[in-house]
Amino acid sequence: MKFFVDSADLDQIAYLNDIGFVDGVTTNPSIIAKSGRDFIEVIKEICAMVEGPVSAEVTATEADAMIAEGRKLRKISKNVCVKLPLTLDGLKACKVLSGEGTQTNVTLCFSANQALLAAKAGATFVSPFIGRLDDIGVDGMELIEEIRIIFDNYGYETEILAASIRNGGHAKACALVGADVMTAPPEVIRKMAEHPLTDKGLAAFLKDWEKTGQSIL
Ligand code: G3P
């Protein structure tokens, strides 16, 4: 499963990128607002740091304007992936931009039928939002399972990009049901390395090692 970082925090992205955990980055208007940075500038900097796709979201709501924004965004770097909302206008813009060879990420997907339309529109990625479904008492993972079955039934190449990942449980469930990608905040990815028994075991090993009086270097 590919890991995208859902953030515009350059330091956090760089930290995970240096370990080799960053296959791409996703942003949205809320993340850009939180960064306090200029949208184009911050996308340019992320694209220079990361090799994989970097999602930059349009803010127009009408197809022609979305297409114009997408064409501007893709000029920032060859790894810009134009993010479009899952509306009929967004799907229309997706069809045009994907047809021009631009990477596209259709976002705010909350149903299997919406995902099917994104695939038919030629999206590179579709982003079902797991956490926001859980927030309203709907099992977000069931949606990922349904989309996996539908895409496999017809051989759609659109990748399932599980988004709105809030914890390690979501990450594990995505891997178990075969999401192609998950995008998660940096802190969620970092926490995946943690286990109390790892900490306890390491402390005991180091204490015993000290008793030997040896050093490896
Ligand atoms: O990639 C979409 C994601 O940022 C949404 O996450 O936690 O705001 O629901 P969240």
Residues whose N, C-alpha, C, O or C-beta is under 5 A from the ligand:
A	BS01	G3P	D6 T26 G131 R132 A163 S164
